[in-house]
Amino acid sequence: PAERTGTPTLKLGDIHERLGFSLTAEFMKGLGFTPAAIERRSCLFHEADFGLICAALVRHIEALQSKAAA
C-alpha cells in the first residue's frame, strides 16, 4: 500500500462485514498490510486501501488455486 496520511478508520470488523468472512491482523500482514493504528485493541487501516486489500486477497486465492491445480 502507498504511504497514507490522515486518520485510519477501517477496522478488521468493517472488512469482515464487507467481505462476509473474517481476516486476522496476522493474515493481513502476510498480504502486506500492517495496521496504520491500533485503537483499543482494534487494528485500523486506511479506507483508501480497501480496494488494494481486495486485490491482494484475489491474488492470494488465485495463487492457492494454481498450486492446487498443479
C-alpha positions as CSV (number, residue, x, y, z in Angstrom):
1,P,0.0,0.0,0.0
2,A,1.0,3.6,-0.6
3,E,2.1,5.8,2.3
4,R,-1.2,7.2,3.6
5,T,-1.9,10.3,5.7
6,G,-4.9,11.1,7.7
7,T,-6.8,9.1,10.3
8,P,-7.2,5.4,9.6
9,T,-10.8,4.4,10.2
10,L,-11.2,1.0,8.6
11,K,-11.4,-1.8,11.2
12,L,-10.9,-5.5,10.6
13,G,-14.6,-5.9,11.6
14,D,-15.6,-3.5,8.8
15,I,-13.6,-5.5,6.3
16,H,-15.3,-8.7,7.7
17,E,-18.8,-7.2,7.2
18,R,-18.0,-6.1,3.6
19,L,-16.4,-9.4,2.6
20,G,-18.5,-11.8,4.6
21,F,-15.6,-13.6,6.2
22,S,-13.0,-12.8,8.9
23,L,-9.4,-11.9,8.5
24,T,-6.8,-11.7,11.2
25,A,-4.3,-9.0,11.6
26,E,-1.6,-11.6,11.1
27,F,-3.1,-12.7,7.8
28,M,-3.4,-9.0,6.7
29,K,0.4,-8.6,7.5
30,G,1.0,-11.6,5.2
31,L,-0.8,-9.8,2.5
32,G,1.4,-6.7,3.1
33,F,-1.0,-4.6,5.2
34,T,0.1,-3.6,8.7
35,P,-2.3,-1.6,10.8
36,A,-1.9,2.1,10.4
37,A,-3.0,2.5,14.0
38,I,-4.3,0.4,16.9
39,E,-7.1,1.8,19.0
40,R,-8.5,-0.1,21.9
41,R,-7.2,-3.4,20.5
42,S,-8.7,-2.7,17.1
43,C,-6.4,-2.7,14.1
44,L,-7.2,0.3,11.9
45,F,-6.4,0.6,8.2
46,H,-7.0,3.4,5.7
47,E,-10.3,3.3,3.9
48,A,-8.4,4.1,0.6
49,D,-6.6,0.7,1.0
50,F,-9.8,-1.4,0.8
51,G,-9.5,-1.9,-3.0
52,L,-5.9,-2.9,-2.6
53,I,-6.8,-5.3,0.2
54,C,-9.4,-6.9,-2.1
55,A,-6.9,-7.2,-5.0
56,A,-4.3,-8.8,-2.6
57,L,-6.9,-11.3,-1.5
58,V,-7.7,-12.2,-5.1
59,R,-4.0,-12.7,-5.9
60,H,-3.7,-14.9,-2.8
61,I,-6.7,-17.0,-3.7
62,E,-5.5,-17.4,-7.3
63,A,-2.1,-18.5,-6.1
64,L,-3.7,-21.1,-3.9
65,Q,-5.9,-22.2,-6.8
66,S,-2.9,-22.6,-9.1
67,K,-1.0,-24.6,-6.5
68,A,-3.9,-26.9,-6.0
69,A,-4.3,-27.4,-9.8
70,A,-0.6,-28.4,-10.2
